[in-house]
Amino acid sequence: MATEGLKRKLTAILSADVEGYSRLMGDDEEATIRTLTAYRSEMSTLIQQYRGRVVDATGDNLLAEFISAVDAVNCAVEIQRELAERNAELSYDRRMEFRIGVNVGDVVEEEDRIYGDGVNIAARVEGLAEAGCICISGRVYDHVENKLDLEFEYLGEKEVKNIAKPVRVYRVLSFPGAAAHRVIKARMAVGKTWRNIVLATVAILVLGTAAVAVWYFAFRSSTPPVEPASVDKMAFPLPDKPSIAVLPFANVGSDPEQEYFSDGMTDDLITDLSKVSGLFVIARNSVFTYKGKPVKMQQVAEELSVRYVLEGSVRRSGEKLRVNAQLIDATTGHHLWAERYDGHIGDVFALQDKITQKIVAALAVKLTVGEQENVERKHTDNIAAYDAFLQGRAHYVRRTPDDFAEAVRYFEKATELDPNYSRAYAALALTYWESHYNFWNQSLGVTWYRARIRAETYLKIAMKNPTALVCQVESRILIGKHEHEEAIDKAERAITLDPNDANSFLYMAYALIHAGRSWEAFDFVKTAMRIDPNYPAYYLYVLGLAHFNIEQFEEAANSFERALKRNPINYRPLIYLAAAYAHMGRKQEAAAAIQKLNETLPFVSVDFESHPVMSGRYKRSVDKDRLLNGLRKAGLPETPYDILHKLGKK
């Protein structure tokens, strides 16, 4: 008797798992997870290309279904070929080989999961395969025997666990150009009656598969390969335009030193998409927190509050380049598209354009003429210069004095290779400016003042081809020159050029605060934090400044405390925190903050000439006085001489 409420269908099932997974994890857990993530991404792309869907992917296992046995076997062969090619670039002990089993059977479908003997047989057949090989059931063989240019080896009838009848099993021998459809080992004699039964079964299966195909395309244009994200569980409401997070592309080549290149590909895709006003794009800082982690699309979408997620991999081998990418609607679990791009390293910009255009088209976003030109504008045709720039950026994002020095070396190399590379000049301007701002100038071998001069020099060159980054740096420098209205104009220009750059919004807030317009800054800080949900400590510092300068000292202190928790070595929040505590009458906490400040900055005093940060760069004297009076209340000495006098008394 049929079970009520169960939905049954005939389908082709692919089951795969990693041979020796426990050993790989025991040897190097982190490297194994990275490889598994990259290989799964490739497998998912191929499954999508062969009209299949990933049903489940837990641990080292993967289960997929197809509407056709031919598609399932073709996909299995392509997976093994691709993974064998990748494994050839790895040392023998780090190779990750999958066993694959394929079956055709009746299954029960429930909420995009499938169950039943059809699935169990696929798993048992997979268990009979050797590492890097494919085994198929007799039912699959009957479907594909005369349709694929492959060789098969008959392994006989096998008793498998929890299955009543023996299962005919074949090994796929996927040698290109081999004689088609040849069974190498002696086949079991098949009588006329058995042959008729097989033919009848094949006919039924073909009709059943065809019926499934009709149902599949008529009622389900796309089936969910991942668990859908819940809009109700998202940290923020979804934006009113298509929202996307570009996850870090995996480096799947044999050279770990190429990590900077895959990161650079991710950065550039984020940058290109960010220029499109019709999209909401999550910032690099937030998506890179997922780098190298086996996260689910559901988790990413809910934590970042986006509808779409792009993931992929990059393999660079000499001058050859392969990029895999797939776009997922996380709210439904459906793949919108998945493609592989093969080319030469010189084609990297064209590949980036293709992926960007695919995403824009898939999300039905219209580009203005200006946006189209902005997205397609590349800053150099010199691949060596681009490569040097990417290596420099890889050091810059680590944000240490030594890495800044390395970043400058690579950025300068990029400008030597292409003297018109405005992006590299902008990066040099930013690095020198931040070294000036953070007092890291010694690592760059220049004085504090000279770091600022170099930033301004490089900025003038970069301004020949203005970008959001150029405008951001210019805005910061203009604040230092007390040209506040011009700083606001440049920040506004940065937002226009890149409406999804979180830093553009933050720099606008920073400019408004120093121009005496703190009330207007909050919306810009809020937008920056939404674009970059895993925002750095500096964002909290700017939020604290806005509160401090409208005398919301409690809220300001809370922001500065959170900023220090995220980055304890940054002294700027500590200066304002001491002043905020003092204004609230929290004398002990203010004194403790001053003591900690003195440990970081000996001889710092209220006399702002002794330390540039004390000037605040404010347009209004009332804002500067608010800070200095708070520091006086907190017990900060008036001048460096007062500090020396106090030490002399001891």
N, C-alpha and C positions, 0 to 999 in steps of 0.2 A: 504494500500500500504506500502511495506517495506521501511524503512528509509535507504537511501543510506549511506554507509560509517560506519554504526554501526555494531559492532561485538556482536552477541548474543550467549548465551550459557545457558545450564541448570546446576544449581549448588546447593549445600547445603550450607545454610548461617547460621552462628552462630553470634548472637548479644548479647553483655553483657554490663552491667554497674553496678556501685556501688550503693547500697542502702544507703541513708543517707550521701552521699559524702560531701555535704555542711556543715553538722554538724561536721563531722570529721575534715574538713579543718579549721573550725572555732575554734575547740577545740585545735588542735595542727597541724599547717600546715606542719611543718618539718617532724614530725613523720608520718603523713598521706602520704606525698610524698615518704618517704622511704618505707613504707609498700606497696603502690601502685606500685612502681618500682619493688620491689621484687616479688609481686604477678603477675605482668604482665610478668616478666621474666619466672616464673613457667608456666603461661598459654601459653606463646609463645613456650616453650619447648614441652609442651604436644600437642599443635596444630601441631607442626612439626612432632612429633612422630606419629600422626594419619593422616599424609599425607595432612595436611591442610596448609594454609598460612594466615598470618595476613594481612588483606587488609588495615585497618586503626586503629589507636589507639590514639585518641585525648581526652584530659580531662580524665574523668573516664570511657570512652566508649572503647569498643573493638569490631571490626568487623572482622570475619574470614570466609573463604570459604573452602569447602571440595569437593572432587570428589564423595563422597559417603555419603548418609544420615546416614548410620550405623556408619561410622567413626565420623561424626559430633556429634551424640548423645553419642557415647562412650566417645568421648573427653570431652563433656560437663559434663558427669557424673564423669569422672576422675578429671576434674577441681574442681568440687564442693567437691568431697571427699578430695582432697589435701588441698584446702583452708579451709575446715572445720577442718582438722587436725591442720593446722597452727593457725587458730583462737582460737582453744581450749587452746593454750598456751598464749593468750593475755587476758587482762582484758576485761570485757564485753563491756565497753564503747569505747575500741580501736579496736574492731573487725571490719574487712572490709569484707562485704558479697556482692557477686555479684548476680544479677538476670540474667538468661540466657534464650534466646529464639532461637529456631531452625526452619528453614523453608526450603523447597525445591521449587525453582522457576526459572523462566526465567529471566535473567538479561542482561544488556548491559555492556560490558567491554570496558573501555577506559583508556589506560596507567596504567594498573594494578589496576584501581579502578572499582567498580561495582555499578550499579544503577538499579532502577526499582522497580516494585511492589514486586518482590521476596525479596528484601532487606527491603522494608517498612514493609512487613508482619512480617518478622523476628523481627524487632524492636518493632512492636505492640504486638506480642506474648510475647516478653521479658517483656514488661510493665505489662503483666498480671501475671507474676511470682512473688512469694514472695522472700524475701531475702534468699539467699542460695539455691534456688530452680531452676528447669528447666521446661519450658513449650515448647511444640512442636506443630506445625500445623498439621491438619489432613493429609496433603500430606506426611509429614514426618512419621506420625504414620503408614500410609499405607505401607510405605517402610520397617519399622523396626519391625512391629508387631510380625512377626514370626521369627525374626532373633536375638533378644536380650533377655537375661535373666533378664528382668526388669518388674516392674508393672507400669501400667498407670492409671491415673484417668481422666475420660472424664469430661470436664468442660462445654460442650455444644458449641453451635454456638455463636460466639461473633461478635458484630458489632465493627469494628475497623476504626479509622479515615482514611479518604482518600482512603478506599478500598470499592469498590461497593458492593461486596457480603459478607455475614457473613463468618467467618473463624472458622472451627472446631478446638478446642484447647484441648490439653491433658497435664496433669501434669505428669512428670516422677517421679516415686517413686523408688528410687535406693537403695533398701535394698538387700544386698548380700544374696543369698540362698532363696529368696522369690520365690513363684511359678511363672513360666515364663508366660509372655504375658497376664496377667489377668487384665482386666479392672474392677476396683472396683465398680464405680458407674454405675447405669443403663445406658445402651447405648441407643441412639435414634434408634428406629426401622428403619431398612433399608430394602426396598423392593428389589425384584429381579432385577428390572430395574436399580435401583441405584447401586446394587452390581455389575452388569455387567459393568456399567460405571466406577466404581472404579477399577475393574480388568483391564479394557482396559487402564485406565489412568496409573495404576501401570506399566503395560507392556510397555507403551510408555516411562514412566519415567525411567524405568530400562534400556531400550534400549538407551534412551538419555544419561543417566548417563554413561553407558558403552562406548558410542561414545565419550563423553567428556573425559573419562579416557584414551581411546586410543589416542585421540588428545593431552591430557595433557602430557602423557609420551613420545609420539613420538616427539612432538615439543617443550616441555618445561620440561626439566629434573628437573627444580627447578623454582619456581615462587617467585618474590621478595616480602618479607613481610615488608620491610622497604624501604623508599625512597632512591634511589641510591645516592651516593656521586659523585660529579663532580670532575674529575681529574684536570680540568682547574681551579677550585676554590681552590685547595689545596695550603697550604702555601709554600710547597717545592715540587720539583719534586719527584715522587715515586722512591724509591730505585730500583736498578736493580736485587733485589732478593725479595722473599715474605716478606712483611712488616706487622707487627701486633701490636696492642695495646691491652693489657689485662686490662679491666676495673675492678675497685675494686668489688670483689664479695660481694653481699649484705648479711648481717647477718639477717636471717629471723626467728631465734629462739625467744623464749619468754624472753631471758636474754640479755639485752643490754650490759652487761659486757663481753659477748662473742665476741664483736666487734673486739677485738685484734686477735681472731682466724680466722675470715673471712679475715681480712687484711693480716694475716700471710699466709693464703692459696694463696691469690693473689700474695704476695711477692715471695713465693716459686715458683709459676708457672712462674713468670717473670724471676726469677733467673735461673730456669732450661732451659727455652727457650732461654735465653740470651747466654747460653753456645754453642748454635748451630751456627756455622759460616755461614750456608746457610740461616739464617733468619736475618731480621732487626727488633729488638724489642725495642719499646718505653720504656723509663725509668720509674721507679716507681713514681718519683717526678711529672712527667707530667700527668700520668693517674689518680693519686689520687686527682688531682684538680677537677675531675668529681664526686668524691665520694658523694653519697647522693643527687645528682642532677638528675632531669628527663631529661636527654639529649638524643638527637637523634643520631643514629649511623652515619647518614650523617654528622652531626656537628663534631663528634669526629674524623671521618676519614679525613675530610677536614682540621680541625685545626691541627691535628697531622701528616697529610699527610701519611696515611697508607691505605693499601688495605683491610686488614682483622681486624676484631674486635672480641675479645672473651669477653663474659659477662656471669655471673652466680650468683649463690647464695649458701650459706652454712647454714645448720641448724644443730646445735649441741645440742642434748638433752641427758644429762647424758653421757652415753658411746656410744650412737647412733650418727651416722653421715650421713647426706644426702647432696650431692653436685649436683647441676644442672649446666650445662654448655652448651653454644651454640656458634658456630663459624659462623660468618657472613662475606660474601664477600661484603664489603660496596660499592664497585663500581658497583655492580649489584643488591644489596639488597637480594641476595639469601642466605639462610641458608645452609652451607656446612654440618653441622651435629648438632644435639642437643641430649644430653643424660642425664640421671639421674643415679647417683651412690649412692647406699645405702650400708652402712657398719658400722663397729665398729670403735671407735676412734683409735684403734690400726692399722687400715687399712689406715690411712691418707696418708702415704708415697706411698702405692700402688695405691691409688686413684690419687694422683698427677702424678705418672708415667703414669697411663692410659690416663689421659687428655693430658699430654705432647706428648705421643706417637700418640694419635689420631690427634693432631694438625699437628705434623710433617708428618704423613701419608697423611692427607687431603691436605697439601700444597706440597706434593711430594718432600720433602726435604730429601736428603740422609745424614746420620750421618757417620762421620768417626768412627773408632773403639775407638779412644781416646775420642771423644765427647759422644759416647754411654756410655762409662764407667763414664765419668764426670757427665752426666745427671743422671745416675742411682745411683751415689755415694751419700749415705745419711750419715749424720754426727753423728746420734745417733739412737739407737733403743729404747731408753727410752722416752716414751711418756710424762712423767711428766717433764723430762728435756727439751724436745721440747716445752712443754706448757710454762714453765718458760722463755725459750728463747724468745718465741713470745711475752710474756707480757713485757719483757725487751725491745724488739725492738719497741713495741708500744710506750713506753716512750721515747726511744732514738730519734725517728723521730719527736717528738715535739720540740726538740732542745732548751730546757731551762736548766739552771743550776739545778733546782730542779728535773726535769725529768731525767737528766743525773744521778743524785744520785739514783733515783728509778731504772733506767735501770741497773746500776751497781749491785744493790741488787738482781735483778732477774737473771742477767747473772751469778753472783756468785752462786746463788741457782742452776742454770742449771749445773754448773761445779761440784757442790757438789753431785748432783744426778747422773751425769755421768762424772767422772774425765777425760775421754778421748774425751769429746765433744769439738773438735777443733774450731767449729764455734762459740761457746760461748766464748772461749778464744780470738778469733779474735775480737769479739764484745767488749770484755773488753779492749783489746789493743786499739781499735779505740776510745772508749769512754774516756779512760784516756788520750790518745794523744790529742784529741780535747779539753778536759778540760784543759790540759796544754797549748795548742795553744791559746785558748780563755780566759785564766785566770779565769776559772770556778772551779779551784781546791779546793777552800774553801768549795763548796757545797759537794764535795766528802770527805771532812775531811782530806785532805793531802796538803802538801806544793806544790808550783808550780814545784819545782825540782822533788819531790817525784812522782808527777803525771806522769812525763816523765819516771821515772825509772820503775814504775808499767806497763806502756804501753810496755816498752821493755821486761819486764819479761813475761807478758802474750803473747807477740808476739813470743817469743822463743818457747813457748809451742804450739802455733797455727801453727807454721811453720812445725810441724811434718806432717801436712796435708795441704799443701799450696793451697790457693784459691786466686781468684782475690782480695778479700778484704784484705787478709794477705799481699799480695804483694804491695797493695796500701799503707797500713800503714807503711810497711817497707821502701818503697820509701820515704815517708815523713820524717821518722826518719833519714834516711841516709842523706837527704838534711841538716837536722839540725846538723849533724856531719861533714858536708862539704865533704861527699863522693859522689860527684855528678854523676860520671859515673856509680857507682853501683846503685844509685837511678834511673837512666835512665833504666838500665837493669831490675830492679824490675818492673818498670812501664810497660815496654815492655812485661814482663812475665804476668802481670795482663791482658793486652790486649789479649794475646794468650789464657789465661784461660777463659776469658769472653769477646768475641769480641763485645758484645752489652752493656757493662757496661760503661756508660758515664763518671763516675768518673775515670776509668782507663785511658781514653784519656785525661781527664783534668789533672790528676797527671803526665802524660807524659809531657804535656805542661809545667806544673809547674817545673818539673825536668830540662827540656831543658832550660827554662828561667834562672834558677839559675846556670846552667852550662855555661851560656854565649852564648846560641844558640837560641835566641828569634825568629829569622826568621823561624826556623823550628817548632815553637810552634803553629803558627796560624792554620795550618791544623788540628791539634789535638783538639784545642779549638772549631773549626768549627764543627768537627765530634761530639764532646761532646754535643754541642748545638743542633745538628740535632737529636741525639738520645733522648735528653731531651729538647723538644721545650719550655717547661715552666721552664727553668733552674733557679736555685736560684741565688741570688746576687753574690755569690762567683765566679761563672763562669765569670761574667763581670769584677770582680776584677782581675782574672788571665789574661783575654784578655787585660785589661788595663796595666798590668805589661809587657806583650809582646810589646805593643806599646811604653810604657815608656822607655824600655831598648834598643829600636832602635831609640829613640829620636823623635818619632812621638807624640809630646806632646798634640797636639789638639785632636787626636784620643784617646789618653790615658785619657785625662780629660773627654771626652765624656763617656767613659766606666766607669770611677770612679763615675761620677755624676749619671749614671743610676744604678750603684750598690748601691749607698747611697739612691737613691729613693726607691729601693726595700727593703733595710734593713738599716734604718737610724742609728741604734745603733752600727753598725760595724765600728770601728774606722780605720781599716787598709786602706780602700780606701781613707779616709780623709787625711791620712799621705801623700800618693802619689799624691792626688789631689792638696794639698798645694804646693808640689814640682813642679808639672806639671805647675800650674798657674805661679809660680815664674820663671820657665825657659822660659815661653812665655811672661814675662813682665807684667802679669796681677796682679799687686801688691795688689790692694784692695781686689780682690777675694782671693789671697793667704793669706793675713792678716786675712780675715774673716774665712778662713779654719783653720788657726792656732788657732784663738780664740776659735772656736768650738772644736778643738782638745784638748785644755787646759781644757775645761769644762768636757771632758770625761776622760782625762789623765792628772791630775795636775802634775807638775814637770817633764813632759816629755821634753827631750832636744836632741840636735844633738849627744851628747855623747851616743853612742848606748849601752854602758855598763849599762847606767841607765835604759834602756828598751830594752829587747831582740829583739823586732821587728825591731829596727833600724839597726841591723846588716845585714838584708836582706838575710842572708845565701848564699851570692853570692860567686861564685868561683873566679870571676875576681874583682879586686879592683876598676876598672873603673865603674863597675855597682853599687857598693856600694857608691862610691864617687858621682855618678850622683844623687842619692837620697839625700845624706847628703848635698851636695852643693845646691841643690834645696831648702831644708829645711832652710838652712842658709839664702838664698835669701828671703825666705818667712818670715823671722823674728823669727824663732824658736831659743831660747837661746842655747848657746853652751854646758853649763853644768847645773846641778841642782843648783849649787851655784850662777850662774848668775840669776836664777829665784829668789832665796832668796834675792840676792843683790837688784834686781829690786823691790821686795816687800818691802824691808827695806827703800828704797828711798821714797816710798809712805807714 
